[in-house]
């Protein structure tokens, strides 16, 4: 499988001022346990033809084999008889279907808006001097069904912990949250309160005067417009991490912002400009993403930069520019992953991802599994697998799917009750007016 012509060739990395305009030959690691590195060229992202002459998406492989697919993944919602092939065309189609399944529905957007509006009303009562703002995946529409809503309170505050405990009592007494779902992390580096909506099951995180996330919203939206396939790639990798419990930065996982930056960099520095087109093959892009960050990327020496068109810089260049006492005794205190924050100078988006070695290993395994499936599917004697290619690398647990449906069902009933109550108030107002 071809890979990116990029600067991950560790020994070839030249630490000079021209690094931003040059991409070294990439490397390809074999699926043997002892890796060997070889320079390879990249396959073109141009349309190809299947065996019957039909045009496939760019980077496509052979036509899918209709008879080979006994599994029906939860994201396959088409009513007609349909199967995915064990090749890049099949993985592309499956990735598109997964995106259509996992992205927020109109009802889910309405439900979360109601949670935000009701929370804003209560905060205005409890903490009238604080202004509430929402940021993160809710604002960029990149949230999974299990994602939190990120909220920040802005205003004069001498004791964030005290404010959060006041908010805790208010949320419970006003029936927004159950006592056992509210957690005040007042000893964290960034004190927050976490709770789950009592009826709708939506999770919310609230911090105080941590406004850096607000500036990121429009910045990320700009890339979503520039790279049409970026949301699809982000949703797949997000669920990939969720299914492995590697998505919580509190436990050393990869934050959403860091993941988005990695996806942006992947597309920015892709050797073939066609990778940035909406018609590019998502199956190939997904496999190459796993290959890049699971095998080829030089985490020890490379820092990701996405501003100013994107490039790789030496990690030493980024860390040496920090002069705020974060380094001592000659030992840099950064994690395996280093991503320059494009909006906050000196901030490393990967600093808290101390479990990045596990994330890298998961990416590597995913790449090898996809490669293995393509090889074995070409052998006629090999029995048909029971998983699709995408199912081999990510899962949507039954409880997650059922909880999503349950939350929507609760919202429909709750919304119906609200509408009936509004209608009742309207009728009473008409009676009183008469």
N, C-alpha and C positions, 0 to 999 in steps of 0.2 A: 504494500500500500504506500503510495507516495505521500510526502509530507511537506510542510512549509519550508520554503527557502528563507530561513530566518537566522537570527543571531544566537541560536541556542548551541552552536558548535562551541563548546566551552573553551577548548584550547585555542580556537581560532579567533576568539573574541578580542578585538583590538580596542583598547581603552584610549581612544583619541577623540578629537572634536568632530570627526566625520562619522561617528558611530551611528548618528541618527539617520544618515542617508544610505547606509549600506547594510545589506543583509547577507550574512555568510551562508555557505552551503549547509543545508540541514543534515541531520543524521537520522538514520532509521535503526531502531533496535529490534533484534529478532525476538521471537517468542520463546527462545530457549532461556533457561534460568540464568545462565551466564551470558550476559549481553555482549554482543559485538556490534561495533558501530561502523556503518558504511554510508558513504555519500550517495544520495539518490536524487533523481529529478522528479519534478512534480507533474502529476497528471492534469491535463487541461480541463477547465470547467466549461466545456462546450457540449452542446446537445449531442447525444449519441442515439443510435438506433437499436431497438430490440430485435430479436430473431425474426419477428414478423414485419420488420421495417418501420414500426411505430417509433416516433421520436420520444426519447426519455428525457427527463430533466438533466441538466449538465452534470457531468461526473457519473452518469448512470452506468449500471452494469447490464447484465442480461435481463431479459423479460422475466417477471415473477412467474413462479411455478404454481399455478392455481391449485393443483392437487396436493401440494406439500404442506398445507397449513391446517392442522387439526385444532389449533387454539383460537379462541375468540377473546381478545383482550377487552378490558372494560371501556377503552376509548374507541373501540370499533363500533360506531353507532349507526352505520349505514344499514338501511333495510334490505338492500339487495344482497345477493350472494357475493361475497367479497373476501379475498384472502390477500395476505402480504407475501411477497417473495423474500427469499433469503439472500438478498443482494442489495445494492445501493438504491435501486429504484423502489424496492419494497420498503426499505428503511425510510426513504424520503416520504413516501405516502403515509407511512405509519406515524412519522414525526408530525406531519401536518394534521392528521386525525387526533393525535395526542394533544396538540396545541388547541384545537377546536374544542376538545373535551375539557381541558384543565383551565382554560382562561376564564375569567369572571363572566358570569351571565348577567343580564340586566337585573334580574331579581336579586342576585348577590350584591350588585352595586347599590341597589336601593336599600337593601338590608343594612349594609355597612354605613351608608349615608345616614340612615336613621340612628344608628348607634352613635355616630359622630355628633349629630345634631342634639340628641338627648344628653350626651356627655357634656357638650358645650353649655347647655342650659343649666345643668347641675353645677358645673364649675363656676359659672357666673354667680350662682347663689352661695356656694361655699367659699370661693376665693375670688371675690369680685375685682380685686386689684390685679389679677393675673389675666393675661390674654392667651387663649388657646389656639395653637396652630397644629396642623396635621402634615406629616411628611412621609417619606419612605414609599413602600410599594403601593400603598393606598392611593397616593397622588400620581404615581407613574402607571397605575393599572397593571403592575407586574406581580400581583399577589396571588398566591395559591389559596385554595379553600381553607388551609390551616394557618395562613399567615396572620401575624398580629397587625393591629392598627397602631402606628407609631404617632404619639402625641407629645408635644412639648408645651409647657406653660412658661410664658415670658413675663417678666416684671420684677420689681424689687423684691428680693427674698434673702434674708439673712440666714435662715435655717431651712434648706431644702427638705431635710428629713422631717422637720416639724410640719411643714406644709403637706408632705406626702401622707403623714399619719392623720392629719385633719381630713384630707381627701379620702383616705380609707374609711373613716367613720361615716363620712357623708355618702359614699357610694353604697355602703351596706344599709344604712338607715333609710335611704331613698329607694331601695329595692333594685338598684342597677346591678349589684354584684352580690354573690353569696359570700359569707364570711370565709369559708374554706377555700375560696378561689383567689383571695386577695393576698398578695405578698408585697411587703415593702422592703426593698433591698437598700436600706439606708447606709450600709457600710461599703457598698460597691464604689468603684472609682467614679462612676456616674450613678448617683442614687436614682432609683426608679420605683414605680409601683406597677405591678402586673396584676391584672384581674381578667375574669371571663364574664361576659354579659350573662346575667342570671337566666334569661329566657332564650336568647338567640344563640348563645354559645360562641360569640365572637370574642377573640382575645385582644386585649389592649395593653400597651406599654406607655407609661407617662413619665417623662423626665421634666426637670425644671431648668430653664435657661441654657439648654443645650441646643443652640440654634444652627449648628453647622449643617444639619441634615436638610434644612429648608432651602439652602442655596443649591443643593445637589439636584433638586427636583427638575428644574428647567434645564439644567446641564444634561441630565440623563435623557430627558425628552428630546433634546436636540439630536442625540445619537440614535434614538428610536426612529426618528424621521429619516435620518441619513442612511441607516442600515435597516431596511425593511424586515430582514430575517432575524434581526437581533432579538426581538421578543420571543420568537419560537425557540431559539437556542437557549435563552435564559430560562424559560419555563421548564424545558427538559432537564437542564443541569440542576435547577433548583429542586425539582422532585427527586432527581438522582441523589442529591445530598440529603434531602429529608428522609428518604427511604433507608439511609445509612446513619441517620442521626449525626450528620456532620455539618448541619446548617446553623447551629447555635454558636455564636461567637463566645458566649458565656462559658461554653465547654470546650473552647479551643477550635471550634469549627470555622467555616468560611462565612463571613458576613455577606449579606445580599449586595452591598455596595462593592465589596472586593470581588465577588463573583461577576457582577456586571462589568467592572473594569477589566477583568480577565477576558470576558467575551468581546468587549469593545476592542481591546488590544489584538486579540486573535484575528478579528476582521480587518482592523487597520493595517496590520503588517502581513496579511496574507499575500503570498507571492503572485496569485492570479487575481487581477482586478474583478473578474467575473464572480468571485466569491462574495462580493458585496452587492450583487444584483439580486432582485427578488426571485428570479427564476433559478438560482443556483440550487444544487442538490443538497438538501438538508441532511440526508443520511451521510454523505461524504463529509460535510462540515462537522457533524457531530463526531464522527470517527476521528477526524483530524484534530479536533479539540482534545479528545481523550489522548491521542498520540502526543500532541504537543506538551500538554501539562502533566501527562502521566509518565512520559519517557524522555522527551527531548529537551525540555526546558531546563536551563541551568539555574536552579533556585539559589545555589550557594553564591553565585557571582553576579546575578542579573536582577535589576530592578525594572519593573514595568512602569512606563510613563505613557499616559493616554492624551495629555494635553498637547497642543501645537501639532496635531497630526499623528502623534504617537510614535514612540521608538523605545528601544531598550537602552538603558544606561547601566554602567557598572554599579553594583550595589555599594561599593566603596565610595563612589562619587556622591551618592545620595546620603549615606550615613556620615561622611566626613563633613558635610555641609551643616549638620546639626550641632549646635553649639550651646545646648541648653542643659548640659549635665546628665544627659541620658546614657552616657558612656563612661565607664570607669575601669581603671586597672588594665586598659588596653583591650578589654573584651567588649565587643558590640552586643547590645542587648536587643537584637532584633530577631524575629522569627525566621523560619525557613522561607516564607513568602514575603517579598517586599514590593509594595505597590505605592508609588508616589500619589498622594492625594492631589488631584488636579486643582482643587480650590483652596486648600489650606496648606501653606508652605511648611515643610518639615514634618507633616503627618504621614505616617505609614499605615495604609489601610489593612495590611496583613499582620501588623504587630501583635495582635491578640490571638491570631490563629496558630496557637502552639501545637495543635493536632494536624498541621498541614501535611505532615509526613503520611498520615492516614488518608487524607484526601488525595494526595499524589498516588498512593498505592491503589486506591479505589479507581482512579482514572486509568491507571495502567492495566488493571485487571479488566476493566470495561473494554478497553481497546483490544486486548488479546482475545477476549470472548467474541467480539464482533469479527475479528480476523479469522478466528477458528471456525466460526459458523459459516463464513463465506467459503472457506476451503473445503469443509466437510460437505456442504450442500452441493458441491460439484461432483461428489462421488455417488454414483448411482446405488452402490451397495449399502450406503449409510441410511438407516431408517429416518423417517421424518421426525424432526424434533417436536416437542410439545409446547415450546415457547416461541413467540415471534422474536425477531432480532431486538426490538426495543424492550420486550419483556426480559430479555437476558441481562439488561443493564439497569433497569429501574422497575419499581413496583408501585402500584397504587393499592395499599392494603384495603381489605374489605371494610374494616372499621372506619377508615378515612372516607371511603365512598359513601358508606351508610350515614356517617355523621354529617357529611355534606348535604345529603338528601333530607336528613332529619332537621338540620338547621333551616333549610329552605321551607320545609313543611311548617315548622314553628313560625317562621316569618309570615307565611301565607295566612295562618290562623291569627297571628298577632296583628298583622296589617288589617285583616278583616275586622277584628275587634275594634281597632282604632277608627276605621271608616264608619262602623256602626255607631261608635260613640260620637263621632263628629256629626253624623246625620241626626242622632238623637238631640244633641245640643242645638243643631240648626232648627229642628222641629220645635223645640221648647222656645227658642228665640222668636220664631214666627208666632207661636201661641201668645207669648207675652206681648208682642207688638200689637196683636189684635186686641 
